[in-house]
Amino acid sequence: MKSEQGKKDLKTSRKIQIYSVAYNVIEAVVSLYAGFASGSAALIGWGLDSIVEVISASTVWWRFKGEIEGISEQGVKRRSRISLYVIASSFIIISIFITYDSITSLLNREVPDWSTAGIIILVISLVINPVIIWANYKYGKKLKNKELIAKAKDTFICMYQTIAVLGGLLVVRYLDLWWADPVAAFLIVPYALKEGWGAFQDGKNIG
């Protein structure tokens, strides 16, 4: 049975997921629009990864909602397992798409156009995501919740991807290296597969 403080922390954690979903929806819409408009494989891949962040935060919110409403321990575990399997599947699907799109861009020697909107959302992400990481990690520790701590780690990896994509776009723009964009997109794939596999294993290990 959760204490009153524990219930407050659960509700705060649920709110954090709502804020995370709201921001990542904006991030995904802007980056996908900018990516398709400019022909940037890296921006498209990053936008798709933002969709996984939306799915991840939504499922964690769903899990906390059940716990707050007092569903059984088995019910909470079932929601956690489903959430992790959905996240794992999303990462795998996105990895396949990014790989295909990057290889196509390399083979066709496609040079992306400059995207001011893409650059702006990447820079904003470098400001917003550290706050989301800190909040998830803080309450993950307070609640001793592995999902929140894992969520913080996932978002930290997204920050690495953000830096890689931003760097790729700037290299294309100022050094005229056309291949930097699909290569930056490729850098997302190993981490996406790693996180997908990790989510799958965590789902299997839930009792």
Long-range contacts (C-beta under 8 A, 24 or more apart in sequence): 2-67, 6-143, 7-68, 9-139, 9-142, 9-143, 10-64, 10-67, 10-68, 10-143, 11-68, 12-139, 13-60, 13-64, 13-136, 13-139, 13-143, 13-145, 13-148, 14-61, 14-64, 14-65, 14-68, 16-132, 16-135, 16-136, 16-139, 17-57, 17-58, 17-60, 17-61, 17-64, 18-57, 18-61, 19-132, 20-53, 20-57, 20-132, 20-136, 21-54, 21-57, 21-58, 21-61, 23-128, 23-132, 24-50, 24-51, 24-53, 24-54, 24-57, 25-54, 26-121, 27-53, 27-121, 27-124, 27-125, 28-53, 28-54, 30-117, 30-118, 30-120, 30-121, 31-118, 31-121, 31-122, 33-117, 34-115, 34-117, 34-118, 34-121, 35-115, 35-118, 37-113, 37-115, 37-117, 38-112, 38-113, 38-114, 38-115, 38-118, 39-105, 39-110, 39-111, 39-112, 39-113, 40-112, 40-113, 40-115, 40-118, 40-169, 40-181, 41-98, 41-101, 41-102, 41-104, 41-105, 41-110, 41-112, 41-181, 41-182, 41-185, 42-112, 42-164, 42-165, 42-168, 42-169, 42-181, 42-182, 42-184, 42-185, 42-188, 43-112, 43-115, 43-118, 43-165, 43-169, 44-98, 44-101, 44-185, 45-94, 45-97, 45-98, 45-101, 45-102, 45-165, 45-185, 45-188, 45-189, 46-122, 46-161, 46-162, 46-165, 46-185, 46-188, 48-94, 48-97, 48-98, 49-94, 49-158, 49-161, 49-188, 49-192, 50-158, 51-90, 51-94, 52-87, 52-90, 52-91, 52-94, 52-192, 53-154, 53-155, 53-158, 55-86, 55-87, 55-90, 56-83, 56-87, 56-90, 56-151, 56-154, 57-151, 59-83, 59-84, 59-86, 59-87, 60-147, 60-148, 60-151, 63-147, 77-206, 77-207, 80-147, 80-203, 80-206, 81-203, 81-206, 83-147, 84-147, 84-199, 84-200, 84-202, 84-203, 84-206, 85-199, 85-200, 85-203, 87-195, 87-196, 87-199, 88-196, 88-197, 88-199, 88-200, 88-203, 89-196, 90-196, 91-192, 91-193, 91-195, 91-196, 91-199, 92-193, 92-196, 94-192, 95-189, 95-192, 95-193, 95-196, 98-185, 98-186, 98-188, 98-189, 98-192, 99-186, 99-189, 101-182, 101-185, 102-182, 102-183, 102-185, 102-186, 102-189, 103-182, 105-181, 105-182, 105-185, 106-179, 106-182, 109-178, 109-179, 110-178, 110-182, 111-172, 111-178, 111-181, 112-169, 112-172, 112-181, 114-169, 114-173, 115-169, 118-169, 119-166, 119-169, 122-162, 122-165, 122-166, 122-169, 123-166, 125-158, 125-159, 125-162, 126-159, 126-162, 126-163, 126-166, 129-155, 129-158, 129-159, 129-162, 130-159, 133-159, 146-202, 150-198, 150-199, 150-202, 154-195, 157-191, 157-195, 160-191, 161-187, 161-188, 161-191, 164-188
